[in-house]
């Protein structure tokens, strides 16, 4: 299983546990609500770490171009 899929799985599990915690909390089931909330935070942080560690896309800085075609739309190139 790739890191991306594992990160999405952890995120989904954490989201479900957070929803469970939000639903059972107002009904007075405090111990289970706190437990599911803490475990949801653990899964959320784990998915965040895996997501950033498997991020292999590098952004290259934009290079300014020169010439008459480099004018922004709406601007006029001065001669």
N, C-alpha and C positions, 0 to 999 in steps of 0.2 A: 504494500500500500504506500502510495507516495505521500510526501509531507503535506501537499495541498489537500488531498482527500482526508487525511487525518485531521488537519486543521479545521476543515469544514465539518467533519463528524464531531469534533470537540465543541465547535461553535453551536451546532444543532443541539447537542446534549445539554450544553449550558443554557441555551435559550429555553428549552423545554423545562429544565429544572427551575429557572427563574420564573417562568409562568406559573409553575406549580406553587412556588413559594409565594407569589403574589396572590394566588387564589386562596390558598389555605390559611394565609396569615390573618385576614380579617375574621375568620371563623374561630379564632382563639386557639388554633393548633400551633402555638408559638415555637415549641421545640423543633418540630418537623419543618416549619417555615424557615427558621434560622439555619437548620442543617442543610436544607436544599439550597438556600441562598448562598451559603459558604461554598458548597460544592459547585454551584453554578459559577461563582467567581473563579474558582480554581480552573474549571474547564474553559472559561473565557480567557483567562490569562495564558493558559496552555495553548489555546488556538491562536492567540495573538503572537506568541513567541514562535510557534511553528510557521505561521503565515509569513512573518518577517524573515525568518531564517531561510525559507524556501523561495524567497523573492529574488529572482535572478535577472530581472529586467533592469538594465542600466539606462539612465537618461543621459543623452549627450547634450551639452550646452548648445544653444542655437548660435550659429555663426552669422554675424551681420553680413549681408550681401551688399555689394556696391554696384552702382550703375543706374541707368534710368528706370529699370524695371523694379528697383527696390523701394519705390515710393509707396506709401500706404494707400489703400483705396480711399478716395476722397481728398487726398493731398495731391498737389501738382509738383512735378519735378521742375526745379528751377534750372535754367540753362545759363 
